[in-house]
Amino acid sequence: MAKERLQRILAAAGVDSRRKCEELILQGAVRVNGKIVDTLPVFADVNTDIITVDGRRIQRPKKVYYLLNKPKGVICTNNDPGGRTKAIDLIDTKERVFCAGRLDTETSGAIIITNDSVLVDKLTHPRYSLEKTYLATIKGKIEHEDVEKLKKGVWLSEGKTSPMKIKVLKASEKESQLEIRIRLGLNREIQRILARLGYKVVSLKRTHIGRISLERLSVGLYRSLTPAEIKYLNQEKIH
């Protein structure tokens, strides 16, 4: 296996956050093959090198992969001074896991949770273009010309958004339901785009991450990814 940054290995093993692990290295608390390493960057192979922190040997944890149907109001960060419920709190595992990507607090639905730091980095890469599918309910009847604008992209402060694939599932004077597929995502992009066109989002749920679907997974519950789904995520290209 290729060598990895030492702080990444330590964080994946549950020692502490990556930043705290960097501090441990700089403090001289970490040894690789018996030698103190106290400078950065430093690389190691957890499968062949003997890595210790304060004398305790570090082992590579078993990799775990989960799909969570995140409830609205649950956050996707691992640390929150406000004490709000975190997505990782809903996963029963002894491993130190992270959300692979983001899902806004007020948005429910599919989020992948794993301790595979390589996959987390890949799925959070700004150029990673895995398509995600959302079900949006908005107030009022959406106009045809606005659907066409969404398909072409809308200008926000950061620039023009990526084109969306839109399917109108329901349209009445009271509300409309849209299936939205998008690749590149800015922070709260769907809500902001619809607001720019004059529509208020009542609810937003992510139903798919690429080909990985919530299907009948109830809100607040999770399941392990299948071997085929894990292989699919690892084969997806960044472009």
Sequence and secondary structure as in RCSB ss.txt:
>XXXX:A:sequence
MAKERLQRILAAAGVDSRRKCEELILQGAVRVNGKIVDTLPVFADVNTDIITVDGRRIQRPKKVYYLLNKPKGVI
CTNNDPGGRTKAIDLIDTKERVFCAGRLDTETSGAIIITNDSVLVDKLTHPRYSLEKTYLATIKGKIEHEDVEKL
KKGVWLSEGKTSPMKIKVLKASEKESQLEIRIRLGLNREIQRILARLGYKVVSLKRTHIGRISLERLSVGLYRSL
TPAEIKYLNQEKIH
>XXXX:A:secstr
   EEHHHHHHHTTSS HHHHHHHHHTT EEETTEE  SSS EE TTTS EEETTEE       EEEEEE TT B
  S  TT   BGGGGS  SS  EEES   TT EEEEEEES HHHHHHHT TT    EEEEEEEES   HHHHHHH
HH  EETTEE    EEEEEEE SSEEEEEEEESS  TTHHHHHHHHTT  EEEEEEEEETTEE TT  TT EEE 
 HHHHHHHHH    
